[in-house]
Amino acid sequence: MDYSHEPHGMFFMIDNKSFYASVESVERGLNPLKSVIVVMSEADNTGSGLVLAASPMAKKLFGISNVSRQYEVPRDPRILVVPPRMNLYIQKNLAINKIFREYVADADLFPYSIDESILDMTKSWRLFGRTPEEVARKIQLRIRHELGLYTTVGIGENPVQAKLALDLQAKHDRELIGRLTYETVPQYIWPITQLTKVWSIGHRTAAHLQRLGIHSMGELAHVNPYELQQTMGLMGVQLFALAWGIDRSHFTQVRPPKEKSWSNSQVLPRDYRVQSEIELVLREIGLQTTARMRHHQQQTSCISLYVGFAWDGQADDGRSGLHHSRRIDPTDNAQTIIRELVTLFREIWDGQPVRNLGVGLSRLSPSGRLQLDLFQDPQRQIKDDKFDRVIDELRDRFGKTAVIPASSLLKGGTMLRRAALVGGHNGGNSFD
């Protein structure tokens, strides 16, 4: 492979090790690498809570992962289970990125998630050390001394190399630092046979590659790329480039989405089996999504509904949920959209217990003057439109819970509870 025309920069991918659990450990005066702590969302008597983060020692001693369920966590007095505090994690993330800004310009810092950031150090790393590894170590020590948190750093000549170095080397290195270059990709990447360990390769993609006779990253690097493209499309091209450590992306080039849409979804606090309760939450989600769309002076002509089944509620054909869309006359009226959503739900739902609900609004257009429906009472339509806009004004001024439907106070309603959440989780700052 001729790498002479590929980008040759210096990128750091920095990950906060077991971020939520580490923050909780530090807040309690514990060492993040030695504490046995689990951050649990929605813990309840049904055992359906979800592990959001587990400390390294909790993973090592008890095999707890970040996708474990509450009932899978052993009842052991050594394990400290705590609720999430999203506001606190956001504050720590901002503090960490403030440190990063001392090493790169704002334009060269790219937050990847709440616990990962990409730093384009191409122009600045030589200001802080003799080698990239030395600079990475300085950043690690700053975060460790000022915030008490451990970080892992992947270093590469492009972002994908930095990500691979982070996942495959740094997390297993004594100094928590890994580095990849174009020249070392064959040495460190090609021997990998467990393809799902490699970033962007999931179980289905790995199975597809294995059906093609590709069982290692080295074999992936030496297939005919044109045949791989014919078989897997654009994904095949991207996988071939991944195997060679090639990444030509430019983070500063922001591409707008081809088609804007509005969506909202939520994981229910328990399995919902009663139709009236499911429809209540569906109405709440519909209200919230429509309000967001209307805030941007838009209307929709296509609604989408996702219904995710509970673990024990898979359909007879093995499906874990339902997803359907329907074209409607352009509207931004909440009651009209909710009516269509409920009608669609009743048509596709067959009694399965529900754990996830999602609503999407697409095929958007500007919402100018009110378009009356000839088959409905015009005065009623005008009143509904005015009502929606008054409610929007009240919520914009006094908050999302200034006006709520009375039905949200019934059993199964989630609007009030979710209004206090941050990122879908508890945002409190106390040891509750």
Summary of the structure (lengths in Angstrom):
residues: 432
radius of gyration: 25.1
end to end distance: 56.2
largest distance: 75.9
contacts: 1342
relative contact order: 0.10
helix: 40%
strand: 20%
